[in-house]
């Protein structure tokens, strides 16, 4: 049996590393059928929190990159 939690974590990390927008639907598309519907993620508290955390992490990374890019241009 597939460990869906582990698969989800790997998908989220890959999406962040590749700078792909993290959304529940995007995770479903990348999961090769492991998560067939968005509700497979959103109805499960732990999975939903994992996606929400990944979205926040991605926003933080993008903000930091944008700030450093602006600073290097202004310098």
C-alpha positions in Angstrom: 0.0 0.0 0.0 1.2 3.5 -0.8 2.0 5.9 2.0 0.0 8.8 0.9 1.5 11.2 3.5 5.0 10.5 2.2 3.9 10.8 -1.4 2.3 14.2 -0.6 5.4 15.5 1.2 7.6 14.5 -1.8 5.2 16.1 -4.3 5.0 19.3 -2.3 8.8 19.5 -1.9 9.3 18.9 -5.7 6.7 21.6 -6.5 8.4 24.1 -4.3 11.9 23.2 -5.7 10.6 23.6 -9.3 8.8 26.8 -8.4 5.4 25.3 -9.6 2.4 26.9 -8.0 1.3 24.8 -5.1 -2.5 24.2 -5.1 -4.6 21.2 -4.2 -5.6 20.7 -7.8 -1.9 20.9 -8.9 -1.0 18.2 -6.4 -3.8 16.0 -7.7 -2.5 16.4 -11.2 1.1 15.5 -10.3 0.1 12.5 -8.1 -0.4 10.1 -10.9 -3.8 9.1 -9.6 -2.9 8.7 -5.9 -5.0 11.7 -5.2 -7.8 11.6 -7.7 -9.9 14.5 -6.4 -9.1 17.6 -4.5 -11.3 16.4 -1.7 -8.9 13.5 -1.2 -6.6 16.1 0.2 -9.0 18.8 1.6 -11.1 16.4 3.7 -8.1 15.0 5.5 -6.9 17.5 8.1 -3.2 16.4 8.0 -3.0 16.5 4.2 -4.8 19.9 4.0 -2.4 21.3 6.6 0.6 20.0 4.7 -0.6 21.7 1.5 -1.4 24.9 3.4 2.1 24.8 4.9 3.7 24.3 1.5 1.8 27.2 0.1 3.1 29.5 2.9 6.6 28.1 2.5 6.5 28.8 -1.2 5.2 32.4 -0.6 8.0 33.0 1.9 10.7 31.7 -0.6 9.3 33.8 -3.4 9.2 36.9 -1.3 12.8 36.4 -0.2 13.9 35.9 -3.8 12.1 39.0 -5.0 13.6 41.1 -2.2 17.1 39.9 -2.9 16.6 40.5 -6.7 15.4 44.0 -6.0 18.3 44.7 -3.7 20.9 43.4 -6.1 19.4 45.5 -8.9 19.5 48.7 -6.7 23.1 48.1 -5.5 
